[in-house]
Amino acid sequence: MGSFGRICFLLACLLFGISSVQGDESSYREVCNKTGDNYYFCIDCFEEHQRNDLDYGGISITCARDSTFVAHKTALDYSNNSTGRFQDVMKFCEPKLDLEAKYLEASLRAWREQRKEDTVEFIDFCSSNFASCTEKLSGFNLSIGFIREFGTFRAHIEVADVIVSL
């Protein structure tokens, strides 16, 4: 009889645990629904950075900042392995990506200090800075990997912008 009680208790814990995880998942899915075309980037971000707190703004800014480092490494690799005009464009973009990482770091700090207006402004600076880099890239035949990394970075910036603006 005692083992039946333990089984019921374990089953209740399992069911409660599953329902609470689904509740957390559904809450960030609701937030991600507001990001439009970037829904799956948003979902990936929240699943990668699962925490107990529901700091959606902080998590989305962290994802954007992390993807900055990947985009910067991609730009650096392409800069070192190319010549001519493309190398010049990459040398133009590299410092911009460094600056974007700093803007995102500042926006994360502002977000944690509950300065929403400053947070949005820093993310907007980051977005416009990135746009100036990508404008110079038009007209080049770019690899799929390069496009994917820069597209992911753009999507994470947009996700962070939407979420902190809610």
Secondary structure by P-SEA (a helix, b strand, c coil): caaaaaaaaaaaaaaaaaaaaaaaaaaaaaaaaacccaaaaaaaaaaaccccccaaaaaaaaaaaaaaaaaaaaaaaaaaacccaaaaaaaaaaaaaaaaaaaaaaaaaaaaacaaaaaaaaaaaaaaaaaaaaaaaccccccaaaaaaaaaaaaaaaaaaaaaac
